[in-house]
């Protein structure tokens, strides 16, 4: 800067601009100052928008769909050659083996489920396990951690790969960052081994049902390890003394060996239903403005983008027959109610079903099929499923819901709907 008004340097946003003054004889007026500041602010705004777009793209690229386990979802432990237990192991979920037939050590072990020694159920679970393993193995690697021990790491959702073996010494933390649908996939070329007293810690909404360990040979969990996730081993799984597993131990070609363990089949938490109770408002409570919609009791709040469609398939299942002693026999299928399915008019796009199932003996599983293709399987009494009608061809389509209880009874319902013709874009006229 000079005192005679001939030059001035302005530092704005880390960039220096040299500008002159217009001398009027009375006051010195800066030239291009306002315009330069506005241009700089516009540049900063564009930079912020670019960064936000990059973050959104990175987040979208990182997001993964869950690995679908099919019939293997019912199992806490599944082996191919044998399942062998020593000591007081407790498994919550089914235990099975196929094509082998040997399941030993139960008792003294306890199974809170059903034991399947070969047979169609275990064979189907093995087939679905193979499909799930191939799915997990085929995901694109997002972070290569080859040669690193997982102990002490904190990881967010994504696909992590290891070209050979991997170890866990200490604590691995999986952070869902508030997203209960966050998926963690670990692709391991050969072995997975944990040291004694190691653990997998889930925080900020992470769910063990969304954690998959695809192991290229065998997994060995060290004594008193607290493990989370579904272990899909190509060969075998070994849980040494005192190991606890919040997930599954599934072996595709070999054995599962247990020793005084606790294995709890991981289940994803149900989507909460938001309801607003209807009650008399005291005079002292201000009246809700007319612009705020009143939501009926027990009706879930559906986002505006989700089409609200009529309820279908309310079912009245005959009451189970009673014996002469007055004890009820569960000979009827589950009671099924499905809300949100399409009515008579055609469907313009995706929609969401809310499925509620109840049965006296308990629910084994509920399958939802679209045109004969399984799109959802759940063991929950209430859950949601998206029907991706946007991707369907125009015309008639069929939904089928099959609910199975623990006594072997089944309720199957079907309903057709029509996908609207897609709008035809007008010709380009320039």
C-alpha positions in Angstrom: 0.0 0.0 0.0 1.1 3.6 -0.7 -0.2 6.8 0.7 -0.8 8.5 -2.6 -3.6 6.2 -3.6 -1.9 4.5 -6.6 -1.9 0.9 -5.4 -3.3 -1.6 -2.8 -3.0 -5.3 -2.2 -6.0 -7.1 -0.7 -5.5 -10.6 0.9 -8.8 -12.5 0.5 -9.1 -16.2 1.1 -5.3 -16.8 0.9 -5.1 -15.2 -2.5 -3.7 -11.8 -3.0 -5.2 -9.3 -5.5 -3.4 -6.1 -6.6 -5.9 -3.4 -7.3 -5.6 0.4 -8.0 -7.7 3.2 -6.6 -9.8 5.6 -8.5 -8.8 9.0 -7.2 -11.7 11.5 -7.0 -9.9 14.1 -5.1 -11.9 13.4 -2.0 -11.9 9.7 -1.2 -10.1 6.7 -2.5 -12.6 4.0 -3.7 -11.3 0.4 -4.1 -11.8 -1.0 -7.6 -13.1 -4.6 -8.3 -13.1 -5.3 -4.5 -16.8 -6.3 -4.4 -16.6 -8.3 -7.6 -13.4 -10.1 -6.5 -14.9 -11.0 -3.1 -18.1 -12.3 -4.8 -16.1 -14.4 -7.3 -14.0 -15.9 -4.5 -17.1 -16.7 -2.5 -18.6 -18.4 -5.5 -15.5 -20.4 -5.9 -15.6 -21.5 -2.3 -19.2 -22.5 -2.7 -18.4 -24.6 -5.7 -15.5 -26.2 -3.8 -17.8 -27.1 -0.9 -20.4 -28.6 -3.3 -17.7 -30.6 -5.1 -16.5 -32.0 -1.7 -20.0 -32.9 -0.7 -20.6 -34.6 -4.0 -17.4 -36.5 -3.6 -18.3 -37.6 -0.1 -21.7 -38.7 -1.3 -20.2 -40.8 -4.1 -17.7 -42.3 -1.8 -20.5 -43.2 0.6 -22.6 -44.7 -2.1 -19.7 -46.7 -3.5 -18.9 -48.1 -0.1 -22.4 -49.2 0.8 -23.0 -52.9 0.5 -26.1 -55.1 0.3 -26.3 -57.8 3.0 -25.1 -61.3 2.2 -28.2 -63.5 1.9 -27.8 -66.8 3.8 -31.0 -68.5 2.6 -31.8 -71.6 4.6 -28.5 -71.4 6.4 -29.9 -68.4 8.3 -31.8 -70.8 10.6 -28.5 -72.4 11.8 -26.2 -71.4 14.5 -23.8 -74.3 13.6 -23.6 -76.1 10.2 -20.9 -78.6 9.2 -20.3 -80.7 6.1 -18.5 -83.8 7.5 -19.2 -83.7 11.3 -20.3 -81.5 14.1 -18.4 -82.4 17.3 -18.9 -81.0 20.8 -17.1 -81.3 24.1 -18.5 -79.9 27.4 -21.4 -77.7 28.1 -21.9 -75.9 24.8 -25.1 -74.0 24.2 -26.3 -73.3 20.7 -29.3 -71.0 20.1 -30.4 -71.9 16.6 -30.4 -75.1 14.6 -27.4 -77.4 14.4 -26.9 -79.4 11.2 -24.5 -81.5 9.1 -24.7 -82.5 5.4 -23.6 -84.5 3.5 -22.1 -86.1 6.7 -24.4 -87.6 9.3 -22.5 -87.3 12.6 -23.5 -84.8 15.2 -22.0 -85.7 18.6 -21.8 -84.2 22.1 -25.4 -83.1 22.4 -25.9 -83.8 25.3 -24.2 -82.7 27.3 -24.4 -79.8 24.9 -27.7 -78.0 24.6 -29.4 -77.0 21.3 -32.2 -74.4 21.5 -33.4 -75.4 18.1 -33.4 -78.5 15.9 -30.6 -80.9 15.1 -30.5 -82.0 11.4 -28.3 -85.0 10.6 -28.2 -85.0 6.8 -31.6 -84.9 5.1 -33.2 -82.2 2.9 -33.1 -79.3 5.4 -29.4 -79.5 6.0 -28.7 -80.1 2.4 -30.6 -77.0 1.4 -28.7 -75.0 4.1 -25.4 -76.2 2.6 -26.5 -75.2 -0.9 -27.4 -71.7 0.3 -24.2 -71.5 2.3 -22.2 -72.1 -0.9 -24.2 -69.4 -2.7 -23.6 -67.0 0.2 -19.9 -67.8 0.3 -19.5 -67.1 -3.4 -21.4 -63.9 -3.0 -19.1 -62.6 -0.2 -16.0 -63.8 -2.1 -17.1 -62.0 -5.2 -17.6 -58.5 -3.7 -15.1 -55.9 -4.9 -12.4 -55.3 -2.3 -12.5 -51.8 -1.0 -9.7 -51.8 1.6 -6.7 -54.2 1.3 -5.4 -55.1 4.8 -3.1 -57.9 3.8 -0.4 -58.6 6.4 -2.0 -56.6 9.2 -3.4 -57.9 12.5 -6.9 -56.7 13.1 -6.3 -56.1 16.8 -6.6 -52.4 17.8 -8.4 -51.4 14.6 -11.7 -49.5 14.3 -13.4 -50.1 11.0 -16.5 -48.7 9.3 -18.7 -50.6 6.9 -17.1 -51.9 3.7 -15.3 -54.9 2.1 -11.9 -55.7 3.6 -9.6 -58.2 1.9 -6.6 -60.3 2.9 -4.7 -62.2 0.3 -3.7 -65.0 2.7 -4.2 -65.5 6.5 -5.3 -63.0 9.1 -5.0 -62.8 12.8 -6.9 -61.0 15.6 -5.0 -60.2 18.8 -6.9 -58.0 21.1 -10.0 -56.0 20.1 -11.4 -55.2 16.7 -14.1 -52.5 16.8 -16.7 -52.3 14.0 -18.4 -48.9 13.9 -21.7 -48.6 12.0 -21.8 -44.8 12.5 -25.5 -44.9 13.5 -26.6 -47.1 10.5 -28.0 -50.4 11.6 -27.9 -51.6 8.0 -24.1 -51.2 7.8 -22.5 -54.3 6.2 -19.0 -55.5 7.1 -17.4 -58.2 4.8 -14.0 -59.7 5.4 -12.5 -61.7 2.5 -9.7 -63.9 3.8 -7.6 -65.9 1.4 -6.7 -68.7 3.8 -7.0 -68.9 7.6 -8.6 -66.8 10.3 -7.1 -67.2 13.8 -7.8 -65.3 17.0 -5.6 -65.1 20.0 -7.0 -66.0 23.5 -9.3 -63.4 25.0 -9.6 -61.5 21.7 -12.9 -59.8 20.8 -15.0 -58.2 18.0 -16.7 -55.1 19.5 -19.8 -53.6 17.7 -20.6 -49.9 18.3 -23.0 -47.2 17.1 -25.7 -49.6 15.8 -23.5 -52.3 14.2 -25.2 -55.7 14.1 -23.5 -59.1 14.1 -26.0 -60.3 11.5 -24.5 -57.8 9.1 -20.9 -59.0 9.6 -19.6 -61.8 7.3 -16.2 -63.5 7.5 -15.5 -65.4 4.3 -12.6 -67.7 5.1 -10.7 -69.4 2.3 -9.8 -72.4 4.4 -10.4 -72.7 8.1 -11.1 -70.5 11.2 -9.8 -71.1 14.7 -11.1 -69.0 17.6 -8.8 -68.9 20.6 -9.9 -69.6 24.1 -12.4 -67.2 25.6 -12.6 -65.2 22.4 -15.8 -63.0 22.2 -16.6 -63.2 18.5 -19.2 -61.4 16.3 -20.4 -62.2 12.9 -21.1 -65.1 10.5 -18.1 -67.3 9.8 -18.4 -68.8 6.3 -15.4 -71.2 6.1 -14.6 -73.1 3.0 -13.2 -76.0 5.1 -13.8 -76.0 8.9 -14.5 -74.0 12.0 -12.9 -74.7 15.5 -14.1 -72.9 18.6 -11.7 -73.6 21.5 -12.7 -73.6 25.2 -14.9 -70.8 26.4 -15.4 -69.0 23.0 -18.7 -67.1 22.6 -20.0 -66.4 19.1 -22.8 -63.8 18.4 -23.4 -65.1 14.9 -22.8 -68.4 13.1 -20.2 -71.1 12.6 -20.8 -72.5 9.1 -18.4 -74.9 7.4 -18.8 -75.7 3.7 -16.6 -78.8 3.2 -15.3 -79.9 6.7 -16.2 -80.1 10.4 -17.3 -77.7 13.1 -15.6 -78.5 16.4 -17.0 -77.0 19.7 -15.7 -77.0 23.3 -17.8 -75.5 26.1 -19.0 -72.6 23.9 -22.0 -70.3 23.5 -23.2 -69.8 20.0 -26.2 -67.5 19.4 -27.6 -67.2 15.9 -27.5 -63.5 15.0 -30.8 -61.9 14.1 -31.1 -58.4 12.8 -33.3 -56.1 15.0 -36.8 -55.4 13.7 -37.5 -52.0 12.1 -39.3 -50.0 14.8 -42.9 -49.1 14.1 -43.6 -45.5 15.0 -47.1 -44.9 16.3 -48.9 -41.9 17.8 -51.5 -42.7 20.5 -54.9 -41.1 20.1 -56.1 -39.5 23.4 -58.3 -36.6 24.6 -56.1 -33.4 24.7 -56.5 -31.5 27.9 -57.6 -27.8 27.5 -54.2 -26.6 28.7 -52.4 -28.4 25.9 -52.1 -26.3 22.7 -54.0 -27.6 19.7 -51.8 -29.1 17.0 -51.8 -26.8 13.9 -53.9 -28.0 11.0 -50.8 -28.4 8.9 -49.5 -31.2 11.1 -51.2 -34.5 10.0 -52.7 -36.7 12.8 -51.4 -40.2 12.5 -53.8 -43.0 13.6 -52.9 -45.3 16.5 -50.4 -48.1 15.7 -50.1 -47.1 12.0 -46.4 -46.8 11.1 -45.3 -43.4 9.7 -44.4 -44.0 6.1 -42.0 -41.7 4.2 -43.8 -39.5 1.7 -41.8 -41.1 -1.1 -43.3 -44.5 -0.3 -46.7 -45.1 -2.0 -49.4 -45.9 0.6 -51.2 -48.9 -0.7 -54.2 -50.8 0.6 -53.9 -53.7 3.0 -54.3 -57.2 1.6 -54.2 -60.8 2.7 -55.9 -60.7 6.2 -56.2 -64.4 7.0 -58.5 -66.2 9.4 -56.8 -69.5 10.2 -59.0 -72.2 11.9 -58.4 -72.5 15.6 -56.3 -75.6 16.4 -58.2 -78.7 17.5 -58.3 -79.6 21.2 -57.7 -83.0 22.7 -60.1 -84.6 25.2 -57.8 -83.3 28.0 -58.3 -79.8 26.8 -54.8 -79.3 25.6 -54.6 -77.5 22.2 -52.8 -79.2 19.3 -51.0 -76.8 16.9 -52.2 -78.3 13.6 -52.9 -75.0 11.8 -50.5 -72.8 9.9 -49.5 -69.3 11.2 -51.8 -66.3 11.1 -50.4 -63.9 8.5 -51.2 -60.3 7.8 -49.5 -58.3 5.1 -49.9 -54.5 4.8 -49.0 -52.2 2.0 -49.5 -54.6 -1.0 -51.1 -53.2 -4.2 -54.8 -53.2 -4.8 -56.7 -53.3 -8.0 -54.9 -50.4 -9.8 -51.5 -50.8 -11.4 -48.3 -50.1 -9.5 -46.2 -47.2 -10.7 -43.0 -48.1 -8.8 -41.4 -49.6 -5.7 -43.5 -50.3 -2.6 -43.0 -51.7 0.9 -44.8 -54.6 2.6 -45.2 -54.8 6.4 -45.6 -58.5 7.3 -46.9 -59.6 10.7 -47.0 -63.3 11.6 -48.1 -65.1 14.8 -48.4 -68.8 15.8 -48.7 -70.6 19.1 -45.7 -72.9 18.5 -43.4 -70.1 17.2 -42.3 -69.0 13.8 -39.5 -70.9 12.0 -39.3 -68.7 9.0 -41.3 -66.5 6.6 -40.5 -66.5 2.9 -41.5 -63.8 0.4 -41.4 -64.6 -3.3 -41.8 -62.3 -6.3 -42.6 -64.2 -9.5 -41.2 -67.3 -7.9 -37.9 -65.7 -6.9 -37.1 -65.5 -3.1 -36.7 -61.8 -2.2 -36.8 -62.0 1.6 -36.5 -64.6 4.3 -37.0 -63.7 8.0 -37.5 -65.4 11.3 -39.1 -62.3 12.9 -42.8 -62.0 13.7 -42.8 -58.5 12.2 -40.6 -57.2 9.4 -40.6 -55.0 6.3 -39.6 -55.9 2.7 -39.2 -53.7 -0.3 -40.8 -54.9 -3.5 -38.7 -53.5 -6.4 -41.5 -53.0 -8.8 -39.7 -50.2 -10.5 -37.4 -52.8 -12.2 -40.2 -55.0 -13.4 -41.6 -55.2 -16.9 -45.1 -53.8 -17.4 -47.8 -56.4 -16.9 -49.0 -59.0 -14.3 -46.8 -60.2 -11.4 -47.3 -62.5 -8.5 -46.4 -62.1 -4.8 -46.3 -65.2 -2.6 -45.9 -65.3 1.2 -45.1 -68.6 2.9 -45.0 -68.8 6.8 -43.7 -71.9 8.6 -44.2 -72.6 12.2 -42.1 -74.9 14.5 -44.6 -77.7 14.3 -44.2 -78.0 10.5 -47.4 -76.2 9.6 -47.4 -73.7 6.8 -49.6 -70.9 5.5 -49.1 -69.8 1.9 -50.8 -66.8 0.3 -50.6 -65.3 -3.2 -51.7 -62.1 -4.7 -51.2 -60.7 -8.2 -50.6 -57.1 -9.1 -50.0 -55.2 -12.3 -47.0 -53.1 -13.1 -48.0 -49.9 -14.9 -46.7 -49.2 -18.4 -43.6 -47.0 -18.2 -44.1 -43.5 -19.6 -42.7 -43.0 -23.1 -40.4 -40.0 -23.3 -41.4 -37.5 -26.0 -39.2 -37.3 -29.1 -36.3 -34.8 -28.9 -37.2 -31.8 -31.0 -34.2 -29.6 -30.2 
